[in-house]
Amino acid sequence: MISLFNYFSLGSAVAGLLSLLGSWMSTYDKPAPKSPAMQVDTTSRPDENRFTKTVLSNDLNEPMELAVAPDGRVFFVERGGKFYMYDPVQKKTRLLHDFPVKAVEKYLNGLLGMTIDPNFKQNHYLYFFYTIQDNGQTKQRIARFVMSNDNTLDLASEKSIIEFPIDLEVSAHTGGSMTWDTHGNLFISTGDNTVPFESNGFAPIDQREGRLTFDAERSAGNPNDLRGKILRIHVEPDGSYTIPNGNLFPKGTAGTRPEIYVMGCRNPYRISVDPVTSILYWGEIGPDSGTDGPQGPRGYDEFNQAKKAGNYGWPYFVGDSKAYYQYDFASKAVGPLFDPNAPVNNSPNNTGAKQLPPTTKAMVWYPYNKSDEFPELGVGGRCAMGGPVYHFNADMKSSTKLPAYYDKALFMYDWMRNWVFAVRLDDQQNYQFMERFMPAQGDFRRPVDMEIGPEGSIYMLEYGSVYGIDNEDARLVRIDFNPGNRAPIAKITAKDSIGLAPLTVAFGSSSYDNDKTDQLRYQWQFEGNKVASTAANPTYTFRKNGVYHALLTVTDPSGKSSTDKLTIKVGNTKPQVAIATPDNSTFFFPAQTPFRYSVAVTDKEDKTIDPKKVNIALTYIPKVAGNDQQIGHQQITASYNLGKSLIAGSDCKACHQIAAKSVGPSFTEVAKKYQSDKTATAKLANKIIIGGGGVWGDHAMSAHPQLSREEATEMVKYVFSLANQPSDNRLPQQGNLTLKDHVGNEAQSRYILTASYADKGSVGTPHPELSLTQQDALVLRPAKVLGIEADELHNISKQGRRLNNIQNQSYFVLKSIDLKGIDQLTYHYSSKDQAATINVHTDSPTGPVISTVNYTATGDWKNFADVSAPVQSITGKHDLYFVVEKPDGKNLLSLDWLLFQNKETAANQTTKSSGK
């Protein structure tokens, strides 16, 4: 939840096929429609399943930037210093060089970017953006190297093109991207190199003495400094550079640097230039405030366009040139707004001209919350990245190039939100609209760079799930488009894939082809490479014990095919694991006597059960919401906790892991730190919403204003539950458990008892590959059930924790309830002026009635009363339907909670508490 980088006859048959292919090509390769308003007809959008994403290189470590050579070689770099090449012929990745860069974890510099020369085919020039130490000073260097014919980097050829010093501070605002225009000019993006964490998410313009790195006026707002800029230079053959005409400040202008093309940038992390128009695009990673405040507007990320040189406002403006106030960090005094038409930099840290060019507003801007102007961008963490502009070439002979539908589209993407959008511009290159690219099956893993290859395919570096660590899902991928026949999708099904020999398996196929008229052919292999069947749904008998891999190959009439695999285990059956208790298996009670349990494990193949392989654990969860019926062990944490689901759907995991540290603390660290703080839930829920920092280090947590207070609270409660996860101390197979963690928080708790067993693997001699595991779980909930915790509602609404707007024949459902030991139900309710009946039915709204209560009016909705009724004890677990009945009755009652209890136990507890 920390914002990033703040841290695709025979003659007649052939003729028909060519005709069909021609019709496909006419659909996807015709020039995109043009009009003054927009350049594309969205009704011709190609099916998403025509795009194929292929992983070229996996398990990278903080990949940064890539470049594709004219011959298809892909060069890319990792922040730690490694420079790689993917060879499309051998389909292998090679490490070419490990730069000795300064990539200190705290400062997050290193090998930040690379590009290839526009004339790479002739001169073999590569350019790298990396951090160096020079006589004790830290600098960013852009250097040129020659790539030798044998795919080695000629280290002796290094030419330092341009260098500039930086301050070692913790924001990681480094920029680091490079690209070229049609005139051979090199663009270089640089970050503002300023600490943002003590400005409350607003403009870091702290001018106090000793606060140099907290003032972006010294860098982004300084026309005499190369940081917080996009530079444009022309590299000469000898490694020197000249200044192209049209940069922001004419050469020789006092108090300025002529290399600057764009100033006023916070962190332009990825830039691109339209290869036809030479217009510059970039994503600007914005500040963190989730709301407007006394210092100015909330934070926005931006997608920017520069048709010419300009000032884009930071740190005085954000988004569509929304102005910050001239804020005094010493006195906390708020001055006038900065003037976007004539901004002035009066900081004592400014070494350049004070009068700045007027600001230019962003092309697209969006906050953490839903954007009024661009609602399709969604909500959540932000990390804008500027991608390439695609130009369709009908003459290019490529079977994978993007279709004409995306002609002249600007691709922009967001690292945190994991989406890619195609932006549409009019004939004057002005913004028109945008649409998601591959929304259903893109499976983007935090895209960090994106380029169009020479064959018209998309190449993408995906950073991986968590910021600041070596992610297993960090990778180089290619996205190809298929304009013609699509390969079928093979999918195997089988009813029984585990059992003893001889094992007869009825196989099925749910294979399909997106080209609906294609007739598919099937080939099955069960033991070895021999084709055993060509039926769609064959049956096969495995006569010997072992692990087999059933292969299904599905082929269409053109010969395109795909394969699916299913593992068959012969020689073993699953063990049986069952948790039993003589006590109630649904509820725990305020005065809980020891909870008695036993775990039975049986296995047909294992003659004896090793107790050491029976894993039994009790987990206490402070809060569970939603469906609390008994569920399988594998589904427990996904189903019983709303907070975990909310975290999984947010940006939290970009910066936090369950147990390991990344740029933010682990969830278990947070849980343990605050487990004895009774006020922590409210405090941290508020912090999730408004953002903040200073507890775990220099990095700040992004604001999440899109979350409700209730949602943020559920997320905190899930995190806190991680401090109570099972330890390595296994429970015995039977015993008594003292349930006491819920005391003082009974209505907010759950206990989960889990048991699992992994068998030895097979009949006779143990076979590890045949080992099977089985689990069982028991979820205990409070005997007092809040109205809001009902599993299903019919003609009832929720308000806060209560059920309201209850009419005649309205009902709510509690699923999988054990009534063992329960003989009374108590309802805490209010009803302004109506009496009615509540009947409890089992397993359906018309099932057998096991309890009936008649309640009376309480006189006012604010007046709550209790009413109790006996309940019939029944064996097993049942779904309970609470049906409210009064002919023609409307707005009958408000239910706060109901209590499952044993009358004798309740009476004893009452007597004890009264001192009798």
Summary of the structure (lengths in Angstrom):
residues: 916
radius of gyration: 32.9
end to end distance: 53.9
largest distance: 102.3
contacts: 3065
relative contact order: 0.09
helix: 13%
strand: 36%
